[in-house]
Amino acid sequence: MSESRLKLETEIACALEELEAAKRKLVRLRRKLPPESVRDYELKNAYGAVRLSEMFGDKDDLILIHNMGTGCSNCTMWADEFNGVYQHLQSRAAFVVVSPDGPEVQEVFAKKRGWRFPIYSAEGTTFVEDMGFRWEEEPFLSGYQPGVSAFRKNADGSIVRVAKDSFGPGDLYCGVWHLFDLLPDGAAGWDPLFEYSS
């Protein structure tokens, strides 16, 4: 191994250690945030109204994905990835996806993509805005935004949000970007598509 390669591999190892330390710090900081009280919102699926409290099933914790809906190929790619690990996620916590699309649109789209996780519509509610994933103030980033909220249902039935995060290219929630980062040119301007030719 050349001296320059060894030096670079040592720098990469150090950078990975720093990244891991930063991720552990981020987890510690998030866990210090006080829980945020959340009302028991009523959303919908193809079968009718469903309360947020019902989405927990028999779990105390709920991971809820804020998806921008059928018009967003990035959100679709994130959901495709979650579909692949759904059984692992739901073995620890309830896992659902919420979008602004109507229940009928969601049902057709989810079936076409083979999604197995529950999906709910926030159409006609203030849920997405109240959770901080839709706003109109900024000219560039207005409208719906993707992300995740983690909720806990307390013994008395009250619900609190314990963490939230935003999604975007290169985030910690979609492995596609990290795999592309290993390539010489990275993603090279790549954007996800709804379908690819074989």
Beta strands, then each sheet from edge to edge (+ up, - down):
strand 1: 36-38
strand 2: 42-45
strand 3: 48-51
strand 4: 61-66
strand 5: 94-99
strand 6: 119-121
strand 7: 134-135
strand 8: 143-144
strand 9: 147-153
strand 10: 159-166
sheet 1: 1+ 10- 9+ 4- 5- 6-
sheet 2: 2+ 3-
sheet 3: 7+ 8-
end
